[in-house]
Amino acid sequence: MRIGDYEITALSTGTFGLDGGAMFGVIPKPLWSRFTRPDDRNRITLGTRVLLIQGLGKNILIDTGMGDTWSEKHRNIYRIDADDGGLLHSLQEKGLGREDITDVVLTHLHFDHAGGATMEENGRLVPTFPRATYYIQRENWKWAVNPTEKDTGSYRRENFAPLSEYQVLEFVEGEEELLPGIRMLVTNGHTRAHQHPFIRDAETRLFFCGDLIPTRAHLAIPWVMGYDNFPLTTLEEKKTILDRAVEEDWILCLEHDPETCAFTVKRTDEGYEIDSTLAI
């Protein structure tokens, strides 16, 4: 897909599994299991889709997936599958190496979004993309450094501490245009200062949902993750974003749906539903 000066490509970095009950909060299993089949440990398959945005002399990544700094124990717990080679392999297929990435926008610092931001090299954790500037909301950084008891397991310091050590971080302060044609919108229901790239030109608008709407099943307003720190805030934020998406004909890009990449939405008497699916 092309929007303004940018060519946008969705890249797969693999899949992983999380508990279906946690992913759907108060929604009963007989309802959510219509959308996704859990395994014998009640885990559902989730994708780790990232965006590659190319233009104006830049190669920009939106999120980095799970990464490769996991023990065998945790690979088993989270059923991590990167048999296709993960993020670096997907980039190689586009003719890009680690040194070619100029910017990395992290929606937030949970391990399934920032895990690939760092890697082990010669026994030391280093930024995966040595020439890139990494962007994160300042408030999300503060939250990640001092998480609550509820989400401390979601923030792994090895994913983000090296970015500070190597001085490749740039903090974003709320909603602002980060790069020409790429504005950061912010939500706070899932975790504090979750930023969403919003890419637009005169005709097309694309919103990267991150964990506000992780899969197509979460399009329904009450379907909110148990992982969200402030679920009532998530409810209101979803309504606001979906209303704008209908009125302004936004494309919504999903990070965790293993099959559906992007779609437009329409409003019905029962809420919101997919109008048409799109490939990026």
NORZI-V779801 format. One line per field, one symbol per residue. psi: psi as a letter, one per 30 degrees, with the letter a starting at -180 (. if undefined). A space follows every 50 residues. Layout:
psi: ???
This chain:
psi: kkjbgkkkkkkkgallklkeeefgbfkkefefffekklafggklkklikl kkkklhgkjkkjlgafahhkleefeeeghkjhfgfaeeeeeefggkleff kfkjjkelglffegegfllkjhgkklkejfglkkkkkeeeeeeeeillfe geffjjffffefeeeghgkkkkiakljelkgjkklklgeelkhjkjkjkl affkkkkjfbgeielffgekefikkffkeieeeeeeeeeeeeeeeeeghl kkkkefkfekelllllklfgbklkekllk.
